[in-house]
Amino acid sequence: MITKPATPKPLFFTIAQLFLGLALISLSTHLALDGGRYLEALNESGLNEYHAFGLLVCLSFLSGIFLIAQHVLSQGDSNFDESFDTALPY
């Protein structure tokens, strides 16, 4: 089995990724809870005809979840690879 060498991510990149994920989740939560004012402003200017506000909330929430999940899954890869390598001979 060919294994690719794992390059460790710098600590700054990891912290920035987690912070950005949490910021996107908090942004979507704030927009969802206090959306009345934003929707009113978007409707007055005609910018919400394609449901731009709902898409913004959903995309920011999903982006935050994916950023955090990417970090969590990358942490578990090494443990999975080690377990898989030890299970192969059996």
Backbone torsions as a table, in degrees:
resi	resn	phi	psi	omega
1	MET	NA	132.6	180.0
2	ILE	-89.6	126.1	177.6
3	THR	-113.1	135.8	177.4
4	LYS	-89.9	142.0	-178.7
5	PRO	-67.6	136.4	-179.9
6	ALA	-85.8	125.7	176.5
7	THR	-99.1	120.1	-178.9
8	PRO	-69.3	140.8	178.1
9	LYS	-80.4	144.4	175.4
10	PRO	-63.7	151.9	-178.6
11	LEU	-61.3	-37.7	179.6
12	PHE	-61.3	-42.3	-179.6
13	PHE	-64.6	-40.2	179.2
14	THR	-65.1	-45.6	179.6
15	ILE	-64.9	-41.7	179.3
16	ALA	-64.0	-39.8	179.8
17	GLN	-64.9	-44.9	178.4
18	LEU	-66.3	-41.9	179.3
19	PHE	-63.6	-41.8	179.3
20	LEU	-65.6	-38.9	177.0
21	GLY	-63.1	-45.6	177.6
22	LEU	-65.9	-36.4	178.4
23	ALA	-65.2	-40.5	178.8
24	LEU	-67.3	-38.6	177.8
25	ILE	-66.8	-41.7	179.3
26	SER	-68.7	-34.0	176.0
27	LEU	-63.2	-46.3	-179.7
28	SER	-65.7	-36.3	177.5
29	THR	-65.8	-43.2	178.3
30	HIS	-62.7	-44.5	179.6
31	LEU	-64.1	-38.7	-179.2
32	ALA	-69.5	-38.5	-177.8
33	LEU	-78.4	-33.9	-176.3
34	ASP	-114.1	36.9	-172.8
35	GLY	-77.2	-13.4	-177.3
36	GLY	-59.8	-45.5	-179.3
37	ARG	-67.4	-41.2	-179.8
38	TYR	-66.4	-42.1	178.6
39	LEU	-63.8	-40.1	179.0
40	GLU	-61.7	-43.8	179.1
41	ALA	-66.6	-39.7	179.2
42	LEU	-68.6	-38.3	-179.9
43	ASN	-68.7	-35.7	179.2
44	GLU	-64.2	-36.5	-178.1
45	SER	-92.8	-1.4	177.3
46	GLY	78.7	15.1	-177.7
47	LEU	-86.6	-7.3	-174.9
48	ASN	-103.3	17.7	-176.1
49	GLU	-69.5	-23.7	177.3
50	TYR	-105.8	26.0	177.9
51	HIS	58.0	45.3	-177.9
52	ALA	-63.6	-35.0	-177.7
53	PHE	-66.3	-46.7	178.8
54	GLY	-61.9	-39.9	177.3
55	LEU	-65.1	-39.3	178.5
56	LEU	-62.9	-44.1	179.5
57	VAL	-64.1	-47.0	-178.3
58	CYS	-65.4	-44.4	-178.6
59	LEU	-66.5	-39.4	179.2
60	SER	-68.2	-37.2	177.8
61	PHE	-66.0	-47.9	-179.2
62	LEU	-65.6	-36.2	177.6
63	SER	-63.6	-42.1	177.5
64	GLY	-63.0	-43.1	178.6
65	ILE	-63.2	-43.8	-179.1
66	PHE	-66.7	-36.7	178.0
67	LEU	-64.3	-43.7	179.4
68	ILE	-70.0	-40.1	178.7
69	ALA	-64.2	-37.3	178.1
70	GLN	-61.9	-40.6	178.3
71	HIS	-66.8	-44.9	-178.2
72	VAL	-65.6	-42.5	-179.0
73	LEU	-69.0	-32.6	178.2
74	SER	-70.1	-27.6	176.7
75	GLN	-71.9	-32.1	-178.0
76	GLY	-85.5	-12.1	-178.1
77	ASP	-61.4	-42.9	-176.4
78	SER	-65.3	-40.1	178.6
79	ASN	-66.0	-38.5	179.2
80	PHE	-66.8	-42.6	180.0
81	ASP	-63.0	-41.7	178.4
82	GLU	-64.6	-42.6	179.2
83	SER	-65.3	-39.1	-179.8
84	PHE	-66.9	-41.7	-179.7
85	ASP	-65.8	-37.5	178.8
86	THR	-74.4	-25.6	-179.7
87	ALA	-82.5	-19.7	-177.2
88	LEU	-59.3	-44.8	-177.6
89	PRO	-64.3	-20.4	-177.1
90	TYR	-81.8	NA	NA
